Each structure stands twice: as structure tokens, then as C-alpha cells.
Amino acid sequence: MCEILLPVITEAAVSYEWRGAAEELELDWLHAEAFDHPPTPAQWQRQLENHSLGWVCARFDEELVGFVNVIWDGGLHAVLLDTMVMPGEQRQGIGTALVRVAAQEARRSGCDWLHVDFASSAAAFYFESCGFTPVDAGLLDLRSSVSLDPSDETESRHSDHAEHTEAAGHSEGGPSDNGSHADHDDFGDAPAPADDAEAVDRAAAEAAVSFEAAAAAAAAAESVESVSFESGE
């Protein structure tokens, strides 16, 4: 059986341990104190074991006073989450040491990049104390009403078109702003009702007669022109 020795870094009276042991209640209490909310069970062990590259525990006289979690993409990118220090132990370098150990271990694990996002109030800590560089990034709040379904966008465009048509006073089959007819998907290509079938047949017959008459007139005109040309007129 092979035993892996995990690094323990000690500064003053605080010890820092990569993938150190921590109880659920310890982490719940620390998170509540650091982020000022009532303790809430968060199933830390499941999250850490299933989704983390590692984490760092900071202890003072065996009491958990600091913690940071490191998740990753399985390759070159790691991300800091939940950097937290007990309020009474803050501003003593514990947070900076937590991030330093996390960065060292992420690099040792093969990562090239360490990411973090934070509230604006923590900018000085991450940029000045920890050495992070400002970069452009984006965030999408998946709890909001934003839809990621492309069909919803298509429906929205159709709805906007219908609202625009109605607001402009267009009727079904009427002209649009550019002088053309309304979209065929909405109207214009519908089959004629059964009651109008005879009228359609009559119109078709009349059109055929008119076409034949026009063709005959054109042929007569060509004959006249031919005779005139031959006679020299």
C-alpha cells in the first residue's frame, strides 16, 4: 500500500494543508461567518471529492480559520472558489497564503492558468496581494428568465413582426411598408374555398380565351407586315 504525503505549509501559528481534512459542520460555519449568512448545509464532501482538483485548509490551534476550493477543467485551467477566512482572523495574511498554496498545487498538478471572479470590494486583495491580472470575462445568470433555446428567439422575432404589422395598420394580405405583400407563411398562399371553385374555373377559361385571341391577333399582324415587306411598301 502506497501512502501519499500531502504538503503542510506553516506560517507563524497557522498551518496550511492541501486537500486537508475538514468536517461538514466546520465548513458550513466558516462559510456562514465569512460571507455573513446563517449556516446552511452544503454537502461539502460530495462537492470536493467529485468536482475539485483540491482545496486548502488553514488551521490555528486545530480550528479551521480559512479555506479555498480549486476546481478545474481536467486540463490546463483551474478556478478558485470560496476563498474565506474567519472574520476575527482576517487581515493577517491568511487569505493570501491560502491562494498561494492553491496556486502552487494547481501548477504542480499540471495547470497553466488559475482563474477567479470576485466582488469589486475584493479587487485589491486579488490584484495586489495575490498577483492576479485583470482580464475581460463574461457572466450569464442562469437563474434569470433568459432563454437559451434558439426556437424561443425565432418565436420572438415572429411575434415582433406581427406586432409591428398590426401597429402599422396592415390588414391580412395588405401591402407592407416596402410595397410587397405580407409573408407567405402567414397569408397569401392559402387554397381557395370549395364554394369558389366554379368561379376559379370560369376565370381560368376566360383567361385561356383571351390568350388565344391575343395569339391570333399577333399572328395576323405578322402576316400583314410580311405582305407589306414583300410588296416594298
C-alpha positions as CSV (number, residue, x, y, z in Angstrom):
1,M,0.0,0.0,0.0
2,C,1.4,3.4,-1.0
3,E,0.9,6.4,1.2
4,I,0.9,9.9,-0.3
5,L,2.3,12.6,1.9
6,L,0.4,15.9,1.4
7,P,2.2,19.2,1.8
8,V,1.7,21.1,5.0
9,I,3.0,24.7,5.0
10,T,3.3,26.5,8.3
11,E,3.5,30.3,8.7
12,A,3.5,31.7,12.3
13,A,1.0,29.7,14.2
14,V,-1.3,28.9,11.2
15,S,-0.8,25.7,9.2
16,Y,-2.0,25.2,5.6
17,E,-2.8,21.8,4.1
18,W,-3.6,20.9,0.5
19,R,-6.6,18.6,0.4
20,G,-6.7,18.7,4.2
21,A,-9.5,17.1,6.3
22,A,-12.5,19.2,7.2
23,E,-15.8,18.4,8.7
24,E,-19.1,19.4,7.1
25,L,-20.1,21.5,10.1
26,E,-16.7,23.2,10.1
27,L,-17.1,24.3,6.5
28,D,-20.8,25.3,7.0
29,W,-19.8,27.5,9.9
30,L,-16.8,29.1,8.3
31,H,-18.8,29.9,5.1
32,A,-21.6,31.4,7.2
33,E,-19.1,33.6,9.2
34,A,-17.1,34.7,6.2
35,F,-20.0,35.6,4.0
36,D,-22.3,36.7,6.7
37,H,-25.3,34.4,6.4
38,P,-27.0,31.7,8.6
39,P,-25.3,28.3,8.5
40,T,-26.6,26.2,5.6
41,P,-25.8,22.5,4.9
42,A,-23.9,22.4,1.6
43,Q,-22.7,18.8,1.2
44,W,-19.1,19.9,1.0
45,Q,-17.6,16.5,0.9
46,R,-19.6,15.4,-2.1
47,Q,-18.6,18.7,-4.0
48,L,-15.0,18.5,-3.1
49,E,-14.5,14.8,-3.9
50,N,-16.4,14.9,-7.1
51,H,-15.6,18.3,-8.6
52,S,-12.4,19.7,-7.1
53,L,-8.8,19.5,-8.1
54,G,-8.1,20.2,-4.5
55,W,-8.6,22.6,-1.6
56,V,-6.6,24.3,1.1
57,C,-7.4,24.3,4.8
58,A,-5.9,26.9,7.2
59,R,-5.9,25.9,10.9
60,F,-5.0,27.8,14.0
61,D,-4.7,25.6,17.1
62,E,-6.6,22.9,15.2
63,E,-9.5,25.3,14.5
64,L,-10.5,25.8,10.8
65,V,-9.9,29.5,10.2
66,G,-9.5,29.6,6.4
67,F,-10.4,27.7,3.3
68,V,-10.3,27.9,-0.5
69,N,-11.5,25.4,-3.1
70,V,-9.9,24.8,-6.5
71,I,-12.0,23.3,-9.3
72,W,-10.6,22.6,-12.8
73,D,-11.4,21.6,-16.4
74,G,-9.3,18.4,-16.2
75,G,-6.6,20.1,-18.3
76,L,-4.8,23.4,-18.0
77,H,-7.3,25.7,-16.3
78,A,-8.1,25.8,-12.6
79,V,-10.6,28.1,-10.8
80,L,-10.6,29.5,-7.3
81,L,-13.9,29.2,-5.4
82,D,-15.0,30.2,-1.9
83,T,-11.8,31.9,-0.6
84,M,-12.8,32.5,3.0
85,V,-11.2,33.5,6.4
86,M,-12.9,33.8,9.7
87,P,-13.7,37.5,10.4
88,G,-11.6,37.6,13.5
89,E,-8.5,36.2,11.7
90,Q,-8.7,38.4,8.6
91,R,-6.0,40.9,7.5
92,Q,-3.2,38.7,8.8
93,G,-2.1,37.3,5.5
94,I,-4.1,34.1,5.8
95,G,-6.2,34.7,2.7
96,T,-3.0,35.5,0.7
97,A,-1.3,32.3,1.9
98,L,-4.4,30.2,1.0
99,V,-4.3,31.5,-2.6
100,R,-0.5,31.0,-2.8
101,V,-0.7,27.3,-1.7
102,A,-3.7,26.8,-4.1
103,A,-1.6,28.3,-7.0
104,Q,1.4,26.2,-6.2
105,E,-0.5,22.9,-6.0
106,A,-2.5,23.7,-9.2
107,R,0.7,24.3,-11.0
108,R,2.2,21.1,-9.6
109,S,-0.9,19.3,-10.9
110,G,-0.2,20.5,-14.5
111,C,-2.4,23.6,-14.7
112,D,-1.1,26.7,-16.6
113,W,-3.9,29.1,-15.6
114,L,-5.7,30.0,-12.4
115,H,-8.9,31.9,-12.7
116,V,-11.0,33.7,-10.2
117,D,-14.1,36.0,-10.1
118,F,-15.0,38.2,-7.2
119,A,-16.9,41.3,-5.9
120,S,-15.3,44.6,-6.7
121,S,-14.5,45.1,-3.0
122,A,-12.0,42.2,-3.3
123,A,-10.1,43.6,-6.3
124,A,-7.2,44.9,-4.2
125,F,-6.8,41.6,-2.5
126,Y,-6.6,39.5,-5.7
127,F,-4.7,42.0,-7.9
128,E,-2.3,43.5,-5.4
129,S,-1.8,40.8,-2.7
130,C,-2.2,37.7,-4.8
131,G,-0.8,38.9,-8.2
132,F,-3.8,38.2,-10.4
133,T,-4.0,40.2,-13.7
134,P,-7.3,41.9,-14.8
135,V,-8.8,40.3,-17.9
136,D,-12.0,40.6,-19.9
137,A,-14.6,38.0,-18.9
138,G,-18.3,37.4,-19.1
139,L,-21.0,36.0,-16.8
140,L,-24.5,34.7,-17.6
141,D,-27.0,34.5,-14.7
142,L,-28.8,31.2,-15.3
143,R,-31.3,31.9,-12.6
144,S,-32.8,34.7,-14.5
145,S,-35.5,34.5,-17.2
146,V,-33.0,34.5,-20.1
147,S,-33.7,31.6,-22.5
148,L,-31.0,29.6,-24.2
149,D,-33.5,27.9,-26.6
150,P,-32.9,29.1,-30.2
151,S,-36.6,28.4,-31.0
152,D,-37.7,31.0,-28.4
153,E,-35.7,33.6,-30.3
154,T,-37.3,32.6,-33.6
155,E,-40.8,32.8,-32.0
156,S,-39.9,36.2,-30.5
157,R,-38.9,37.5,-34.0
158,H,-42.2,36.3,-35.5
159,S,-44.1,37.9,-32.6
160,D,-42.2,41.2,-33.0
161,H,-43.0,41.1,-36.8
162,A,-46.7,40.5,-36.1
163,E,-46.8,43.3,-33.5
164,H,-45.1,45.7,-36.0
165,T,-47.5,44.8,-38.7
166,E,-50.5,45.3,-36.5
167,A,-49.2,48.6,-35.2
168,A,-48.6,49.9,-38.7
169,G,-52.3,49.2,-39.6
170,H,-51.7,46.4,-42.1
171,S,-54.5,44.0,-42.7
172,E,-54.1,40.4,-43.8
173,G,-52.9,40.3,-47.4
174,G,-52.4,44.1,-47.4
175,P,-49.2,45.8,-48.6
176,S,-46.2,46.0,-46.3
177,D,-44.0,49.1,-45.8
178,N,-41.9,48.2,-48.8
179,G,-44.9,47.8,-51.1
180,S,-44.8,44.0,-51.3
181,H,-47.4,41.6,-49.9
182,A,-47.3,40.1,-46.5
183,D,-45.2,37.0,-45.8
184,H,-46.5,33.8,-47.5
185,D,-46.0,31.9,-44.3
186,D,-48.9,34.0,-42.7
187,F,-51.2,34.6,-45.6
188,G,-51.5,34.8,-49.4
189,D,-50.9,31.2,-50.3
190,A,-53.9,29.6,-48.8
191,P,-56.1,27.4,-51.1
192,A,-59.4,28.9,-52.4
193,P,-62.5,27.8,-50.6
194,A,-64.6,25.0,-52.1
195,D,-67.5,27.4,-52.8
196,D,-65.3,29.4,-55.1
197,A,-64.1,26.5,-57.2
198,E,-66.6,27.3,-60.1
199,A,-65.5,30.9,-60.1
200,V,-61.9,29.9,-60.3
201,D,-62.7,27.6,-63.3
202,R,-64.6,30.4,-65.1
203,A,-61.7,32.8,-64.6
204,A,-59.3,30.2,-65.9
205,A,-61.4,29.6,-69.0
206,E,-61.8,33.3,-69.7
207,A,-58.0,33.8,-69.4
208,A,-57.4,30.9,-71.9
209,V,-59.9,32.5,-74.4
210,S,-58.2,35.9,-74.0
211,F,-54.8,34.3,-74.6
212,E,-55.9,32.5,-77.8
213,A,-57.4,35.8,-79.1
214,A,-54.2,37.6,-78.4
215,A,-52.2,35.0,-80.1
216,A,-54.4,35.1,-83.2
217,A,-54.2,38.9,-83.4
218,A,-50.4,38.7,-83.2
219,A,-50.2,36.1,-86.0
220,A,-52.4,38.3,-88.2
221,A,-50.2,41.3,-87.6
222,E,-47.1,39.4,-88.6
223,S,-48.9,38.3,-91.8
224,V,-49.7,41.9,-92.7
225,E,-46.2,43.0,-92.0
226,S,-44.8,40.2,-94.2
227,V,-47.0,41.1,-97.2
228,S,-46.1,44.8,-96.9
229,F,-42.4,44.0,-96.8
230,E,-42.6,41.8,-100.0
231,S,-44.6,44.5,-101.8
232,G,-42.0,47.1,-101.0
233,E,-44.3,49.3,-99.0
